[in-house]
Amino acid sequence: MLWVKSLHIVFIASWFAGLFYLPRIFVNLAMVAPQSLAERERLLLMARKLLRFSTLLAVPAVLLGLWLWLGYGIGRAPAGNGWLHAKLVVVLLVIGYHHACARLLRQFEANRNTHSHVWFRWFNEIPVILLLLAVVLVVVKPF
């Protein structure tokens, strides 16, 4: 079980690294001048590659988490496991955030972005909050 848990943590950390950086690319894309086509294309290429890599990291992160939960029974004791239900909600929110990043990238690719660089700076804070919630729920197990 410790190997599965270790790999789960590594894949989660790697996935979140992508979720932290992708919106920073969006900040830069939102600031690109309309005549800077080469800069825009370079940033779009970086964003596409990072999203693809982050998605590849997300899959084993989720699967290893499911293995810990369903295979080893983490969080399945008769009482005191409300933390796991809350963490599963956080996981769904992280997956939703990942999906939102993909949708925003498609909007940039279609030249239909409607958000400012300031909006993306705030959007970039969401995974920090989600990671903090997940870690507190798993380590502290407040309920």
N, CA, C and O of each residue as an XYZ file, in Angstrom:
572
protein
N       0.811     -1.197      0.000
C       0.000      0.000      0.000
C       0.857      1.266      0.000
O       0.470      2.273     -0.593
N       2.003      1.227      0.650
C       2.854      2.417      0.706
C       3.387      2.812     -0.668
O       3.575      3.996     -0.948
N       3.632      1.813     -1.531
C       4.060      2.114     -2.898
C       2.944      2.816     -3.662
O       3.192      3.786     -4.379
N       1.748      2.339     -3.513
C       0.601      2.948     -4.201
C       0.396      4.364     -3.686
O       0.176      5.286     -4.471
N       0.468      4.540     -2.376
C       0.296      5.864     -1.789
C       1.391      6.821     -2.258
O       1.117      7.979     -2.573
N       2.635      6.333     -2.303
C       3.759      7.167     -2.762
C       3.567      7.607     -4.204
O       3.744      8.780     -4.535
N       3.205      6.663     -5.054
C       2.979      7.006     -6.467
C       1.796      7.962     -6.609
O       1.828      8.876     -7.432
N       0.765      7.753     -5.816
C      -0.397      8.649     -5.849
C       0.039     10.084     -5.522
O      -0.363     11.025     -6.208
N       0.840     10.249     -4.502
C       1.306     11.587     -4.117
C       2.154     12.212     -5.223
O       2.003     13.396     -5.525
N       3.036     11.431     -5.824
C       3.891     11.954     -6.902
C       3.048     12.397     -8.099
O       3.278     13.470     -8.656
N       2.076     11.577     -8.494
C       1.241     11.950     -9.640
C       0.339     13.134     -9.318
O       0.094     13.973    -10.185
N      -0.157     13.217     -8.094
C      -0.965     14.366     -7.700
C      -0.125     15.641     -7.753
O      -0.559     16.654     -8.302
N       1.084     15.587     -7.176
C       1.954     16.759     -7.180
C       2.297     17.192     -8.609
O       2.330     18.384     -8.913
N       2.547     16.230     -9.464
C       2.887     16.538    -10.860
C       1.685     17.112    -11.604
O       1.823     18.067    -12.368
N       0.522     16.539    -11.384
C      -0.701     17.042    -12.011
C      -0.953     18.488    -11.587
O      -1.258     19.344    -12.417
N      -0.822     18.745    -10.298
C      -1.045     20.100     -9.801
C      -0.006     21.080    -10.331
O      -0.318     22.254    -10.530
N       1.210     20.628    -10.561
C       2.216     21.522    -11.147
C       1.712     22.046    -12.489
O       1.859     23.229    -12.796
N       1.121     21.164    -13.280
C       0.539     21.594    -14.554
C      -0.643     22.524    -14.354
O      -0.800     23.498    -15.090
N      -1.481     22.231    -13.357
C      -2.645     23.084    -13.098
C      -2.243     24.444    -12.536
O      -2.983     25.418    -12.680
N      -1.079     24.517    -11.898
C      -0.585     25.809    -11.427
C      -0.027     26.638    -12.581
O      -0.181     27.859    -12.602
N       0.621     25.974    -13.541
C       1.317     26.721    -14.586
C       0.448     27.043    -15.804
O       0.636     28.083    -16.435
N      -0.484     26.178    -16.136
C      -1.305     26.407    -17.331
C      -2.035     27.756    -17.293
O      -2.004     28.481    -18.288
N      -2.688     28.119    -16.185
C      -3.325     29.436    -16.163
C      -2.331     30.596    -16.241
O      -2.693     31.691    -16.672
N      -1.092     30.366    -15.833
C      -0.070     31.423    -16.006
C       0.195     31.639    -17.494
O       0.431     32.766    -17.927
N       0.157     30.572    -18.267
C       0.284     30.732    -19.716
C      -0.925     31.511    -20.236
O      -0.791     32.351    -21.126
N      -2.104     31.229    -19.680
C      -3.309     31.967    -20.083
C      -3.173     33.450    -19.769
O      -3.622     34.288    -20.552
N      -2.560     33.791    -18.630
C      -2.315     35.201    -18.295
C      -1.510     35.846    -19.408
O      -1.846     36.931    -19.884
N      -0.446     35.172    -19.818
C       0.406     35.719    -20.881
C      -0.331     35.787    -22.212
O      -0.173     36.752    -22.960
N      -1.134     34.769    -22.511
C      -1.915     34.798    -23.751
C      -2.896     35.963    -23.760
O      -3.094     36.602    -24.793
N      -3.503     36.238    -22.625
C      -4.471     37.335    -22.543
C      -3.789     38.690    -22.713
O      -4.445     39.680    -23.038
N      -2.482     38.737    -22.496
C      -1.741     40.002    -22.612
C      -1.054     40.180    -23.967
O      -0.485     41.240    -24.229
N      -1.095     39.174    -24.822
C      -0.413     39.246    -26.113
C      -1.094     40.279    -27.002
O      -2.317     40.298    -27.143
N      -0.281     41.126    -27.590
C      -0.799     42.120    -28.534
C      -1.313     41.417    -29.787
O      -0.741     40.409    -30.202
N      -2.381     41.930    -30.394
C      -2.969     41.264    -31.574
C      -1.975     41.026    -32.721
O      -2.121     40.057    -33.467
N      -0.986     41.882    -32.867
C      -0.035     41.729    -33.980
C       1.091     40.745    -33.660
O       1.896     40.441    -34.540
N       1.168     40.248    -32.447
C       2.242     39.326    -32.043
C       1.838     37.876    -32.285
O       1.671     37.106    -31.339
N       1.684     37.514    -33.527
C       1.218     36.173    -33.875
C       2.196     35.079    -33.471
O       1.771     34.018    -33.015
N       3.489     35.312    -33.628
C       4.485     34.288    -33.271
C       4.455     34.025    -31.767
O       4.529     32.875    -31.336
N       4.347     35.081    -30.973
C       4.281     34.916    -29.514
C       3.019     34.148    -29.126
O       3.063     33.248    -28.287
N       1.902     34.510    -29.739
C       0.639     33.842    -29.454
C       0.720     32.355    -29.799
O       0.289     31.516    -29.009
N       1.259     32.025    -30.956
C       1.372     30.625    -31.374
C       2.304     29.832    -30.457
O       2.037     28.671    -30.146
N       3.395     30.465    -30.027
C       4.326     29.787    -29.119
C       3.643     29.485    -27.786
O       3.797     28.389    -27.247
N       2.888     30.453    -27.249
C       2.181     30.246    -25.987
C       1.071     29.196    -26.127
O       0.852     28.393    -25.221
N       0.382     29.209    -27.256
C      -0.645     28.187    -27.486
C      -0.033     26.795    -27.555
O      -0.593     25.839    -27.017
N       1.113     26.679    -28.213
C       1.800     25.390    -28.295
C       2.210     24.914    -26.896
O       2.035     23.745    -26.554
N       2.753     25.830    -26.099
C       3.134     25.486    -24.729
C       1.915     25.033    -23.929
O       1.979     24.045    -23.197
N       0.809     25.755    -24.070
C      -0.410     25.418    -23.326
C      -0.955     24.058    -23.748
O      -1.362     23.262    -22.902
N      -0.964     23.789    -25.053
C      -1.458     22.489    -25.538
C      -0.620     21.341    -24.987
O      -1.153     20.339    -24.512
N       0.700     21.504    -25.058
C       1.590     20.444    -24.571
C       1.440     20.248    -23.062
O       1.433     19.115    -22.580
N       1.322     21.343    -22.322
C       1.179     21.233    -20.872
C      -0.159     20.605    -20.499
O      -0.222     19.789    -19.580
N      -1.221     20.972    -21.196
C      -2.524     20.364    -20.916
C      -2.493     18.862    -21.202
O      -3.004     18.069    -20.411
N      -1.900     18.474    -22.320
C      -1.797     17.056    -22.655
C      -0.994     16.302    -21.593
O      -1.394     15.223    -21.154
N       0.135     16.871    -21.185
C       0.978     16.234    -20.172
C       0.248     16.163    -18.829
O       0.307     15.141    -18.145
N      -0.434     17.234    -18.454
C      -1.181     17.250    -17.188
C      -2.298     16.218    -17.198
O      -2.572     15.582    -16.180
N      -2.936     16.053    -18.336
C      -4.001     15.053    -18.446
C      -3.432     13.651    -18.273
O      -4.035     12.805    -17.611
N      -2.267     13.408    -18.872
C      -1.621     12.103    -18.713
C      -1.224     11.836    -17.262
O      -1.192     10.684    -16.831
N      -0.924     12.887    -16.510
C      -0.591     12.728    -15.096
C      -1.841     12.556    -14.237
O      -1.806     11.875    -13.213
N      -2.936     13.169    -14.653
C      -4.181     13.104    -13.886
C      -4.747     11.688    -13.846
O      -5.287     11.260    -12.826
N      -4.625     10.974    -14.939
C      -5.227      9.639    -15.026
C      -4.651      8.696    -13.973
O      -5.426      8.124    -13.208
N      -3.325      8.500    -13.891
C      -2.822      7.606    -12.842
C      -3.051      8.172    -11.439
O      -3.218      7.405    -10.491
N      -3.062      9.497    -11.291
C      -3.328     10.080     -9.971
C      -4.708      9.652     -9.477
O      -4.860      9.227     -8.332
N      -5.700      9.765    -10.338
C      -7.066      9.382     -9.965
C      -7.168      7.870     -9.776
O      -7.771      7.405     -8.809
N      -6.585      7.108    -10.690
C      -6.660      5.646    -10.577
C      -5.975      5.125     -9.314
O      -6.487      4.217     -8.658
N      -4.832      5.692     -8.978
C      -4.149      5.270     -7.753
C      -4.951      5.664     -6.516
O      -4.974      4.925     -5.532
N      -5.605      6.817     -6.559
C      -6.477      7.213     -5.456
C      -7.650      6.260     -5.301
O      -8.026      5.899     -4.185
N      -8.226      5.855     -6.424
C      -9.317      4.873     -6.374
C      -8.827      3.538     -5.817
O      -9.539      2.870     -5.066
N      -7.616      3.161     -6.188
C      -7.023      1.919     -5.684
C      -6.879      1.983     -4.155
O      -7.192      1.022     -3.454
N      -6.400      3.130     -3.652
C      -6.268      3.282     -2.204
C      -7.626      3.195     -1.510
O      -7.754      2.582     -0.450
N      -8.619      3.804     -2.107
C      -9.954      3.852     -1.506
C     -10.664      2.504     -1.610
O     -11.108      1.946     -0.607
N     -10.765      1.989     -2.838
C     -11.545      0.766     -3.063
C     -10.737     -0.509     -2.824
O     -11.274     -1.513     -2.355
N      -9.450     -0.463     -3.148
C      -8.621     -1.653     -3.003
C      -8.120     -1.882     -1.592
O      -8.118     -3.010     -1.099
N      -7.694     -0.806     -0.940
C      -7.146     -0.932      0.414
C      -8.127     -0.475      1.480
O      -7.861     -0.638      2.671
N      -9.247      0.091      1.079
C     -10.279      0.476      2.040
C     -10.000      1.740      2.826
O     -10.609      1.966      3.871
N      -9.081      2.575      2.335
C      -8.813      3.827      3.041
C     -10.087      4.663      3.045
O     -10.686      4.912      1.998
N     -10.485      5.086      4.221
C     -11.679      5.912      4.350
C     -12.984      5.139      4.356
O     -14.053      5.735      4.229
N     -12.916      3.815      4.501
C     -14.148      3.016      4.457
C     -14.493      2.384      5.800
O     -15.238      1.405      5.846
N     -13.964      2.927      6.892
C     -14.306      2.411      8.223
C     -15.748      2.792      8.544
O     -16.307      3.676      7.896
N     -16.359      2.142      9.530
C     -17.772      2.389      9.839
C     -18.086      3.826     10.239
O     -19.184      4.311      9.965
N     -17.146      4.518     10.884
C     -17.442      5.884     11.347
C     -16.214      6.769     11.182
O     -15.092      6.281     11.044
N     -16.445      8.070     11.199
C     -15.351      9.032     11.167
C     -14.685      9.209      9.825
O     -13.502      9.542      9.758
N     -15.426      8.992      8.753
C     -14.823      9.114      7.427
C     -15.475     10.190      6.567
O     -15.447     10.119      5.338
N     -16.059     11.179      7.223
C     -16.630     12.297      6.481
C     -15.579     13.047      5.678
O     -15.879     13.655      4.651
N     -14.337     12.994      6.162
C     -13.248     13.661      5.459
C     -13.104     13.106      4.042
O     -12.815     13.855      3.109
N     -13.305     11.794      3.879
C     -13.141     11.184      2.559
C     -14.215     11.680      1.595
O     -13.932     11.952      0.428
N     -15.438     11.795      2.082
C     -16.509     12.301      1.222
C     -16.204     13.734      0.776
O     -16.408     14.095     -0.383
N     -15.717     14.530      1.708
C     -15.347     15.912      1.369
C     -14.182     15.918      0.382
O     -14.158     16.731     -0.542
N     -13.211     15.013      0.572
C     -12.068     14.958     -0.343
C     -12.505     14.534     -1.739
O     -11.978     15.033     -2.734
N     -13.456     13.623     -1.817
C     -13.959     13.213     -3.130
C     -14.627     14.390     -3.847
O     -14.527     14.510     -5.068
N     -15.296     15.242     -3.103
C     -15.875     16.457     -3.692
C     -14.754     17.350     -4.219
O     -14.855     17.907     -5.313
N     -13.682     17.482     -3.432
C     -12.542     18.293     -3.875
C     -11.934     17.694     -5.142
O     -11.580     18.431     -6.062
N     -11.809     16.372     -5.199
C     -11.263     15.714     -6.394
C     -12.141     16.025     -7.610
O     -11.624     16.322     -8.687
N     -13.448     15.960     -7.445
C     -14.354     16.302     -8.551
C     -14.182     17.762     -8.975
O     -14.248     18.076    -10.164
N     -13.962     18.648     -8.010
C     -13.722     20.057     -8.343
C     -12.406     20.234     -9.099
O     -12.323     21.049    -10.018
N     -11.377     19.473     -8.717
C     -10.091     19.541     -9.429
C     -10.260     19.048    -10.869
O      -9.734     19.654    -11.803
N     -10.989     17.958    -11.043
C     -11.249     17.449    -12.395
C     -12.046     18.482    -13.186
O     -11.781     18.690    -14.370
N     -13.006     19.124    -12.555
C     -13.767     20.186    -13.215
C     -12.883     21.359    -13.594
O     -13.045     21.932    -14.672
N     -11.954     21.724    -12.728
C     -11.013     22.807    -13.025
C     -10.142     22.439    -14.218
O      -9.901     23.261    -15.102
N      -9.675     21.203    -14.233
C      -8.863     20.708    -15.353
C      -9.666     20.828    -16.662
O      -9.151     21.287    -17.681
N     -10.917     20.411    -16.607
C     -11.788     20.511    -17.778
C     -11.991     21.974    -18.179
O     -12.000     22.291    -19.368
N     -12.153     22.858    -17.206
C     -12.308     24.285    -17.500
C     -11.062     24.838    -18.190
O     -11.167     25.668    -19.093
N      -9.893     24.382    -17.770
C      -8.649     24.807    -18.430
C      -8.640     24.373    -19.893
O      -8.237     25.136    -20.771
N      -9.081     23.152    -20.148
C      -9.143     22.664    -21.532
C     -10.110     23.514    -22.358
O      -9.825     23.852    -23.507
N     -11.246     23.854    -21.768
C     -12.238     24.679    -22.468
C     -11.676     26.080    -22.746
O     -11.872     26.625    -23.832
N     -10.986     26.648    -21.775
C     -10.386     27.979    -21.962
C      -9.311     27.943    -23.048
O      -9.184     28.884    -23.830
N      -8.548     26.869    -23.093
C      -7.537     26.748    -24.145
C      -8.201     26.697    -25.518
O      -7.724     27.328    -26.462
N      -9.298     25.951    -25.634
C     -10.018     25.907    -26.915
C     -10.523     27.292    -27.299
O     -10.532     27.643    -28.479
N     -10.940     28.076    -26.320
C     -11.384     29.443    -26.607
C     -10.225     30.293    -27.114
O     -10.388     31.066    -28.058
N      -9.060     30.155    -26.496
C      -7.879     30.880    -26.979
C      -7.534     30.450    -28.403
O      -7.234     31.290    -29.252
N      -7.578     29.150    -28.662
C      -7.244     28.649    -30.000
C      -8.198     29.192    -31.051
O      -7.795     29.449    -32.185
N      -9.467     29.368    -30.677
C     -10.472     29.899    -31.603
C     -10.500     31.424    -31.593
O     -11.330     32.047    -32.254
N      -9.580     32.013    -30.832
C      -9.497     33.470    -30.721
C     -10.794     34.063    -30.154
O     -11.251     35.120    -30.589
N     -11.380     33.356    -29.167
C     -12.638     33.797    -28.565
C     -12.515     34.035    -27.063
O     -13.513     33.979    -26.343
N     -11.315     34.297    -26.591
C     -11.151     34.563    -25.166
C     -11.846     35.869    -24.798
O     -11.702     36.877    -25.490
N     -12.596     35.841    -23.708
C     -13.303     37.046    -23.255
C     -12.817     37.521    -21.889
O     -13.362     38.479    -21.340
N     -11.796     36.862    -21.332
C     -11.326     37.192    -19.988
C     -10.027     37.997    -20.033
O      -9.214     37.845    -20.944
N      -9.857     38.846    -19.040
C      -8.639     39.654    -18.947
C      -7.530     38.863    -18.257
O      -7.770     37.807    -17.672
N      -6.325     39.391    -18.337
C      -5.203     38.747    -17.651
C      -5.424     38.774    -16.135
O      -4.957     37.875    -15.435
N      -6.117     39.775    -15.624
C      -6.404     39.840    -14.190
C      -7.340     38.693    -13.794
O      -7.153     38.070    -12.749
N      -8.341     38.418    -14.624
C      -9.255     37.307    -14.352
C      -8.479     35.992    -14.277
O      -8.724     35.168    -13.396
N      -7.546     35.805    -15.204
C      -6.756     34.568    -15.203
C      -5.828     34.491    -14.000
O      -5.533     33.397    -13.518
N      -5.362     35.640    -13.507
C      -4.539     35.630    -12.289
C      -5.355     35.110    -11.109
O      -4.841     34.351    -10.287
N      -6.611     35.509    -11.019
C      -7.481     35.007     -9.949
C      -7.845     33.546    -10.190
O      -7.873     32.751     -9.251
N      -8.122     33.194    -11.427
C      -8.435     31.808    -11.790
C      -7.285     30.883    -11.401
O      -7.507     29.730    -11.031
N      -6.068     31.389    -11.485
C      -4.873     30.622    -11.165
C      -4.778     30.271     -9.680
O      -4.019     29.375     -9.311
N      -5.529     30.956     -8.828
C      -5.478     30.683     -7.393
C      -6.348     29.499     -6.988
O      -6.163     28.942     -5.906
N      -7.281     29.111     -7.830
C      -8.223     28.037     -7.479
C      -7.523     26.722     -7.150
O      -7.862     26.110     -6.138
N      -6.554     26.251     -7.962
C      -5.929     24.967     -7.600
C      -5.143     25.028     -6.290
O      -4.986     24.007     -5.620
N      -4.648     26.206     -5.918
C      -3.953     26.332     -4.633
C      -4.929     26.034     -3.496
O      -4.609     25.299     -2.563
N      -6.118     26.614     -3.590
C      -7.143     26.409     -2.561
C      -7.595     24.948     -2.542
O      -7.758     24.360     -1.473
N      -7.796     24.369     -3.722
C      -8.229     22.975     -3.784
C      -7.177     22.026     -3.221
O      -7.515     21.074     -2.517
N      -5.918     22.273     -3.523
C      -4.850     21.428     -2.981
C      -4.780     21.570     -1.462
O      -4.627     20.577     -0.750
N      -4.892     22.789     -0.971
C      -4.877     23.017      0.472
C      -6.025     22.253      1.148
O      -5.824     21.594      2.168
N      -7.214     22.348      0.578
C      -8.357     21.623      1.139
C      -8.119     20.120      1.154
O      -8.382     19.458      2.158
N      -7.622     19.578      0.048
C      -7.393     18.129     -0.036
C      -6.361     17.675      0.990
O      -6.564     16.666      1.666
N      -5.276     18.397      1.110
C      -4.219     18.014      2.054
C      -4.725     18.079      3.492
O      -4.460     17.176      4.286
N      -5.448     19.137      3.827
C      -5.981     19.259      5.186
C      -6.958     18.129      5.470
O      -6.934     17.539      6.550
N      -7.811     17.829      4.511
C      -8.785     16.750      4.721
C      -8.099     15.401      4.943
O      -8.525     14.622      5.795
N      -7.048     15.124      4.185
C      -6.373     13.830      4.290
C      -5.502     13.738      5.547
O      -5.464     12.700      6.208
N      -4.819     14.806      5.864
C      -3.873     14.763      6.993
C      -4.591     14.988      8.330
O      -4.383     14.234      9.280
N      -5.426     16.012      8.400
C      -6.084     16.366      9.666
C      -7.313     15.500      9.923
O      -7.633     15.187     11.070
N      -7.995     15.118      8.849
C      -9.258     14.328      8.966
C     -10.187     15.004      9.977
O     -10.484     14.430     11.025
N     -10.649     16.227      9.665
C     -11.400     17.010     10.643
C     -12.770     16.442     11.008
O     -13.352     16.839     12.017
N     -13.286     15.527     10.210
C     -14.589     14.916     10.534
C     -14.697     13.560      9.893
O     -15.715     12.885     10.045
